[in-house]
């Protein structure tokens, strides 16, 4: 995979750098990575069969039996892709991407990264897929990545604010376009100019801004830009960190970097669309021989779980875009608890009504952005919250997005009673009126005014305020802003305050 003698030297240095790699033998073949990934990747057409040799040496016979893709009638966007896979004679259904984790069957854990339908009106070069589907395999019960070799790349709470993960159509902008940006990497929203971005792996810096290390300027996935850093680890995987407000002065091509070292500060520079987030993406050689995305959601979730040991995590992340009267299925089935101990799923809707159930059906009569709350409770009484975003288009202007909001807060970890918390919000598609914050503790609402994203890279685009909580607890924060015609956007945050 790495062709030059420089690449070979890099991997030798990485072995010395990483304690976890110190026991590995030296490479006999410089085309192989110093650290062999645990994952095994195959691309198959429907009806095709192959034998996969797992990282532990065991073999499984795999067949792609079926592929079904569901598109929405508004954008013709793939909203769900389900494959039927046979592994050693047993069958399993897998949904591609969309916050799904690998499932166990027989000797393996398996997931589906991407299917061919995303190429039809998306960007085929993102994934490098030439067949019907990409499947990934790990030995059953094994970690997804070598323990200790990967950490969560931002210093903040899981799902602290908006995310856009593997395969999600990015429904943003002003006009609805025929070509769809299916998200191949991981957009991790955060507080601009405040949230630290850190190295997920021990690695070598191969690009920083527009400066690229010799030997990595051709036949690599690097697309340099002033706000972007690329790292290369001992697996031979490239890691892209984009939209950085500031790149740390020490991040220079050719430098070895330790896991957890600061790369920069999260921002909205480059082609961010004006909302503050880290675009984190892993690129590796794919079975097609092309560079393509190595789907990262399962990896960052495993890393976060190992670092922070959450007992309970609510998950209803999948976004929805519909017309008035359309039915929407809101699901909390991807929520996590230790020992699978969730006993209650409660839905708290923006109109004040509630219902219960792991998955519920709902419809909306008026255009706008609705942010619905999922509350999950486990057998020990622990609770967690997440929010489902439903975008209901105006039937009189179905070619236009309705106004939206992005809100964030900092810090999002270990907030204490009496500590000031910084809240940021920006409107998109609306310059009328103000954003109104309700901090969920009975205090008076606070009004601010962002710029409406008229200039996406405006340094002062977000409206900023601070709030201090006087008691410990879980607070559901709401911010909303209405357009002149009454169409409203709202979003919510979950803030946990410790004693």
C-alpha positions in Angstrom: 0.0 0.0 0.0 2.9 2.4 0.8 5.2 2.4 -2.1 8.3 4.6 -1.3 11.2 4.0 1.0 10.0 7.1 2.9 6.7 5.3 3.6 8.7 2.4 5.0 10.7 4.6 7.2 7.5 6.3 8.5 6.0 3.0 9.6 9.3 2.0 11.4 9.2 5.2 13.3 5.6 4.7 14.1 6.4 1.3 15.6 8.9 2.9 17.9 6.5 5.6 18.8 3.5 3.4 19.7 3.9 1.3 22.8 1.1 -0.9 21.5 3.1 -1.7 18.4 6.5 -2.4 20.1 6.1 -6.1 20.1 5.3 -6.4 16.4 7.9 -7.9 14.0 9.5 -5.6 11.4 7.7 -5.7 8.1 9.0 -8.0 5.4 6.9 -6.3 2.7 6.8 -2.5 2.6 3.5 -2.7 0.8 1.8 -4.0 3.9 1.0 -1.7 6.9 3.0 -2.0 10.1 -0.2 -2.5 12.1 -2.6 -5.0 10.4 -6.2 -3.8 10.9 -8.6 -6.2 12.5 -11.3 -5.4 10.0 -11.6 -7.3 6.7 -13.4 -5.6 3.8 -15.1 -7.1 0.7 -17.1 -5.6 -2.1 -19.8 -7.9 -3.6 -22.5 -7.9 -6.2 -25.9 -9.4 -5.4 -25.6 -13.2 -5.9 -21.8 -13.1 -5.5 -20.1 -15.4 -3.0 -16.6 -15.2 -1.6 -14.5 -16.6 1.3 -13.2 -14.1 3.9 -10.2 -14.9 6.0 -10.6 -13.1 9.3 -7.8 -11.4 11.2 -7.6 -14.5 13.5 -7.1 -16.8 10.6 -10.6 -18.3 10.6 -12.5 -18.4 7.3 -16.2 -17.7 6.6 -18.1 -18.1 3.4 -20.1 -15.0 2.5 -22.8 -14.3 0.0 -24.6 -11.1 -0.8 -28.2 -12.3 -1.3 -30.2 -9.1 -1.7 -30.1 -5.3 -1.7 -33.1 -3.0 -1.2 -32.8 0.8 -1.2 -35.5 3.2 -0.2 -35.6 6.7 -1.6 -37.6 9.7 -0.6 -40.0 11.3 -3.1 -38.6 14.8 -2.4 -35.0 14.6 -3.4 -34.8 11.0 -4.6 -32.3 10.5 -1.8 -31.4 7.1 -0.5 -32.8 7.1 3.1 -32.2 3.5 3.8 -30.3 0.6 2.2 -30.7 -2.9 3.5 -28.7 -5.9 2.4 -29.3 -9.5 3.1 -26.1 -11.4 3.7 -25.5 -15.1 4.2 -22.6 -16.1 6.4 -21.7 -19.8 6.6 -25.3 -20.6 5.7 -27.0 -18.2 8.1 -28.7 -15.1 6.9 -28.8 -11.6 8.4 -30.2 -8.2 7.3 -28.0 -5.2 7.7 -28.8 -1.5 7.1 -25.9 0.5 5.7 -24.5 3.3 7.8 -27.1 5.5 9.4 -25.8 5.1 13.0 -25.9 1.3 12.7 -23.2 -0.8 14.5 -21.8 -4.2 13.4 -24.0 -7.2 14.2 -23.0 -10.7 15.3 -23.7 -13.8 13.3 -21.8 -17.1 13.6 -18.0 -16.5 13.8 -18.2 -12.8 12.8 -19.3 -9.3 13.5 -20.4 -7.7 10.2 -21.7 -4.4 8.9 -22.4 -2.8 5.6 -20.6 0.5 4.9 -22.1 1.6 1.6 -24.3 0.4 -1.3 -24.3 1.2 -5.0 -27.4 3.4 -4.9 -25.5 6.2 -3.2 -23.4 6.5 -6.3 -26.3 7.3 -8.6 -26.9 10.9 -7.4 -24.0 11.2 -5.0 -20.2 11.2 -5.3 -18.8 7.8 -6.2 -15.2 8.9 -5.5 -16.0 9.2 -1.8 -16.2 5.5 -1.3 -14.5 3.9 -4.3 -17.2 1.3 -4.5 -17.6 -0.5 -7.9 -20.0 -3.3 -6.9 -23.4 -3.5 -5.2 -22.3 -3.3 -1.5 -19.3 -3.2 0.8 -19.2 -5.5 3.8 -16.8 -5.5 6.8 -16.0 -8.4 9.0 -14.4 -8.8 12.4 -14.0 -12.0 14.5 -17.0 -12.4 16.8 -16.3 -10.8 20.2 -13.2 -9.0 19.1 -12.7 -5.2 19.4 -13.1 -3.3 16.1 -9.7 -1.7 16.4 -6.6 -2.7 18.3 -7.2 -1.7 22.0 -5.4 1.5 22.8 -4.7 2.5 19.2 -7.7 4.9 18.7 -9.5 7.5 20.8 -12.4 9.9 20.3 -11.1 12.9 18.3 -12.8 15.8 20.1 -12.9 16.7 23.8 -16.6 16.9 24.3 -19.6 14.8 25.3 -21.1 12.2 22.9 -23.9 13.7 20.8 -23.3 17.1 22.5 -24.9 18.8 19.4 -25.7 18.1 15.7 -24.0 15.3 13.9 -24.0 14.1 10.3 -22.6 10.6 10.0 -21.9 7.8 7.5 -24.4 7.9 4.5 -26.7 10.6 5.8 -27.9 12.9 3.1 -26.9 16.4 4.0 -30.2 18.4 3.8 -28.7 21.9 4.1 -28.2 25.0 2.1 -30.9 27.2 0.6 -32.1 25.4 -2.5 -32.7 21.7 -2.8 -30.2 20.4 -5.4 -30.5 17.3 -7.6 -27.0 16.1 -6.6 -26.9 14.9 -3.1 -24.0 15.1 -0.6 -24.2 11.8 1.1 -22.0 12.2 4.1 -19.0 9.8 3.8 -17.2 11.0 6.9 -18.3 12.1 10.4 -19.4 15.6 11.1 -19.1 16.1 14.8 -20.7 19.4 15.8 -19.2 21.6 18.5 -18.6 25.0 19.9 -16.6 27.2 17.5 -13.2 28.5 18.8 -13.6 26.5 22.1 -13.7 22.7 21.5 -10.3 21.0 21.3 -9.6 18.6 18.4 -7.1 15.9 19.2 -5.2 13.1 17.4 -7.2 9.9 17.4 -4.1 7.8 16.8 -0.3 7.9 17.0 0.6 9.1 13.5 2.8 11.2 11.3 1.6 14.6 10.0 1.4 14.3 6.2 -0.3 17.7 5.6 -1.1 20.8 7.5 -3.0 23.5 5.7 -1.7 23.6 2.1 1.8 22.2 3.1 2.0 18.5 2.1 4.9 16.1 3.0 6.9 14.9 0.0 5.9 11.4 -1.0 2.3 12.1 -0.3 1.4 14.5 -3.0 0.3 11.8 -5.6 -1.6 8.6 -5.4 -3.0 9.5 -1.9 -6.4 10.7 -0.7 -5.0 14.0 0.5 -6.9 17.1 -0.6 -5.1 19.9 1.2 -6.8 23.1 2.2 -6.0 25.9 4.6 -8.2 24.5 7.4 -7.3 20.8 7.0 -4.8 18.4 8.6 -4.1 14.9 7.4 -2.4 12.2 9.6 -1.2 8.8 8.5 -1.1 6.0 11.1 0.6 2.6 11.2 -2.4 0.9 9.6 -1.7 2.9 6.4 -5.0 4.8 7.0 -5.2 8.6 6.3 -7.2 10.7 8.8 -8.7 14.0 7.6 -9.5 16.8 10.2 -11.4 19.7 8.5 -12.9 23.1 9.2 -10.4 23.8 12.0 -10.6 27.4 13.3 -6.9 27.2 14.1 -4.3 24.5 13.5 -1.8 24.1 16.3 1.5 25.7 15.5 3.3 22.5 16.2 1.4 20.5 13.6 3.9 20.4 10.7 4.4 17.8 7.9 6.9 15.1 8.8 6.3 15.4 12.6 5.3 12.4 14.6 2.3 13.1 16.8 1.1 11.2 19.8 -2.5 10.1 20.3 -4.4 12.7 22.3 -2.2 15.6 21.2 -4.0 18.8 20.2 -4.3 19.2 16.4 -6.3 22.4 16.6 -9.5 24.2 17.7 -12.9 23.2 16.1 -14.3 25.8 13.7 -16.3 26.4 10.6 -13.7 27.3 8.0 -13.4 25.9 4.5 -16.5 24.4 2.9 -18.4 24.0 6.2 -21.7 25.5 5.2 -21.3 27.9 8.1 -21.9 25.6 11.0 -19.1 24.8 13.4 -18.0 21.1 13.3 -15.1 18.8 12.8 -15.3 16.8 9.6 -13.4 13.6 10.6 -12.8 11.0 7.9 -10.7 7.9 7.5 -9.4 7.0 4.0 -7.9 3.6 3.1 -7.4 1.4 0.1 -10.6 -0.5 -0.7 -11.2 -3.8 -2.5 -11.7 -1.9 -5.8 -8.1 -0.8 -5.5 -9.2 2.8 -5.1 -8.9 5.1 -2.1 -12.2 5.3 -0.3 -13.8 6.1 3.1 -13.3 3.6 5.9 -16.7 4.1 7.6 -15.9 5.6 11.0 -19.0 5.6 13.2 -18.5 2.2 14.8 -14.8 3.2 15.5 -15.5 6.5 17.3 -18.3 4.9 19.3 -16.1 2.1 20.5 -13.4 4.7 21.4 -15.8 6.9 23.3 -17.3 4.0 25.2 -13.8 2.8 26.2 -12.8 6.2 27.3 -15.9 7.4 29.2 -17.8 4.2 30.0 -21.3 5.6 29.6 -24.0 3.5 31.3 -26.7 4.8 29.0 -26.9 6.7 25.7 -30.1 7.8 24.0 -30.0 7.7 20.2 -32.6 9.0 17.8 -30.1 10.8 15.5 -31.5 10.0 12.1 -32.8 13.1 10.4 -36.1 13.3 8.6 -37.3 15.5 5.7 -41.0 15.4 4.7 -43.9 17.4 3.5 -46.9 18.3 5.6 -49.1 15.2 6.3 -46.3 12.7 5.6 -45.7 10.0 8.3 -42.4 9.9 10.1 -41.1 7.0 12.1 -39.1 8.2 15.1 -36.9 5.4 16.6 -34.9 5.0 19.8 -33.8 1.4 19.0 -30.2 2.4 18.5 -29.9 3.6 22.0 -27.3 1.9 24.2 -27.2 0.6 27.7 -24.9 -1.6 29.6 -26.4 -5.2 29.7 -29.3 -4.0 27.4 -31.2 -2.7 30.4 -33.4 0.1 28.9 -36.9 -0.2 30.4 -38.6 3.0 29.1 -38.7 5.1 26.0 -40.5 8.3 26.5 -41.1 10.9 23.7 -41.7 14.5 24.6 -42.9 16.5 21.6 -42.4 20.1 20.7 -46.2 20.7 21.0 -46.1 19.5 24.7 -47.6 16.0 24.2 -45.9 12.8 25.1 -46.0 9.1 24.3 -44.1 5.9 24.9 -42.5 3.2 22.9 -39.1 2.3 21.3 -40.4 3.5 17.9 -43.4 5.7 17.2 -45.2 7.2 14.2 -46.0 10.8 13.9 -47.0 13.4 11.2 -46.8 17.1 11.0 -49.3 19.6 9.5 -47.2 22.8 9.2 -43.7 23.5 7.7 -40.8 24.2 10.0 -38.0 22.4 11.9 -39.2 20.3 14.8 -36.9 18.9 17.5 -38.4 16.0 19.4 -37.0 14.7 22.6 -36.3 11.0 23.4 -35.9 10.1 27.1 -34.6 6.6 27.9 -34.4 5.1 31.3 -32.6 1.9 32.3 -33.3 -0.6 35.0 -31.1 1.3 37.5 -32.9 4.6 37.0 -30.3 6.2 34.9 -31.7 8.6 32.2 -30.4 10.0 29.0 -31.8 12.2 26.3 -31.4 12.7 22.5 -33.3 14.7 19.9 -34.8 13.8 16.6 -34.8 16.5 13.9 -37.7 16.6 11.5 -37.6 19.1 8.6 -41.1 19.7 7.2 -40.9 21.6 3.9 -43.3 24.3 2.8 -45.5 22.7 0.1 -45.7 26.1 -1.6 -41.9 26.2 -2.0 -40.8 22.5 -2.0 -37.6 23.5 -3.7 -36.4 25.4 -0.7 -35.2 24.4 2.7 -37.1 25.8 5.7 -35.1 27.9 8.3 -32.8 25.9 10.6 -30.6 26.4 13.7 -27.4 25.1 15.0 -26.7 25.4 18.7 -23.8 24.2 20.8 -22.4 24.7 24.3 -19.0 24.5 26.1 -17.8 22.9 28.1 -19.9 19.8 27.7 -18.1 17.5 30.1 -18.0 17.7 33.9 -20.1 20.9 34.3 -20.5 21.8 37.9 -23.0 23.9 39.8 -22.0 27.5 39.5 -19.7 27.1 36.5 -20.5 29.4 33.6 -21.4 27.6 30.4 -21.1 29.3 27.0 -24.0 28.8 24.5 -23.7 29.6 20.8 -26.4 29.6 18.1 -26.7 30.5 14.5 -29.7 30.6 12.2 -29.7 29.4 8.6 -32.1 30.7 6.0 -33.7 33.4 8.2 -32.5 36.9 9.1 -35.8 38.0 10.7 -36.3 38.1 14.5 -34.1 36.8 17.2 -33.1 33.4 18.7 -34.8 32.8 22.1 -33.1 30.6 24.7 -34.9 28.6 27.4 -32.3 27.0 29.6 -34.7 24.5 31.1 -34.2 25.6 34.8 -37.1 28.1 35.1 -34.9 31.1 34.6 -36.1 33.9 32.2 -35.6 33.4 28.5 -32.7 35.1 26.8 -32.9 36.7 23.3 -29.8 36.9 21.0 -29.4 37.6 17.3 -27.1 35.7 15.0 -26.4 36.8 11.4 -28.6 34.2 9.7 -25.6 32.7 7.9 -25.6 35.5 5.2 -21.9 35.1 5.0 -21.0 31.5 6.1 -17.4 32.2 7.1 -18.3 35.4 9.1 -16.1 35.3 12.2 -19.0 36.7 14.3 -21.8 34.5 12.8 -22.8 32.8 16.0 -24.7 34.7 18.7 -23.1 34.0 22.1 -24.5 34.0 25.6 -23.6 32.4 29.0 -25.7 30.7 31.6 -25.0 29.3 35.1 -27.0 26.5 36.7 -27.6 26.6 40.5 -28.6 23.0 41.0 -27.3 19.7 39.7 -29.4 17.8 37.2 -30.3 17.1 33.6 -31.4 20.2 31.8 -33.2 20.3 28.4 -32.3 23.5 26.7 -34.4 24.9 23.8 -33.6 27.7 21.4 -36.0 28.8 18.6 -36.3 31.5 16.0 -39.3 32.3 13.8 -39.4 33.7 10.3 -41.7 36.6 9.4 -44.4 34.3 8.1 -44.4 32.4 11.3 -42.4 29.3 10.1 -40.3 28.3 13.2 -37.0 26.6 13.6 -36.1 25.0 17.0 -33.3 22.9 18.3 -32.5 21.4 21.7 -29.5 20.5 23.8 -29.0 18.2 26.8 -26.8 19.7 29.6 -25.8 17.6 32.5 -24.7 19.5 35.6 -22.9 17.7 38.5 -22.9 18.6 42.2 
